[in-house]
């Protein structure tokens, strides 16, 4: 990825590098929304670090627009595929993938919160580690139409992109070299994503 290469070498990507970097960021975040194994938060934070060190004033804005649009479209595509699976007699591999990543306890909690608070839960689900898939599956089981999911998912993706971009800006502001900021941002995103699991194990 252009940003990661720039962060490693300490160089600032030029216009050609940015032209490659933004589509790459879009593609990786979009795929990460469809297949939740790509660390999309770390990607956005890393891109924000490098953008922070660039002289181009709109670099951070471009990262935000690219990341939020990719996350939004990826979520919509996954929800649409999930709805098709719900209507199919045999289901679908996308629906099964969603169910495999939503433990019964977390799904039950998501269904209860969704029934009580509606769209607000969907907005917050992207900010909670491992919260997006259970809430999305709860929306599918509640038979939310695609239009209603879209209305709630838009602010969710905007808030998600802002949050991880701020993490990147923080990492970029603490260090002179972009690669140092990338390391700090990635470490922070990993800590945030693993904190609930670690805390649950400590309590048990």
ABEGO torsion letter per residue (X at the ends): XAAAAAAAAGBBBBAAAAAAAAAAAAAAAAAAAABBABBAAAAAAAAAAAAAABABAAAAAAAAAAAAAAAAAAAAAAAAAAAAAAABAAEBAAAAAAAAABBAAAAAAAAAAAAAAEAAAAAAAAABBGAAAAAAAAAAAAGBBAAAAAAAAAAAAAAAAAAAAAAAAAAAAABABAAAAAAAAAAAAAAAAAAAAAAAAAAX
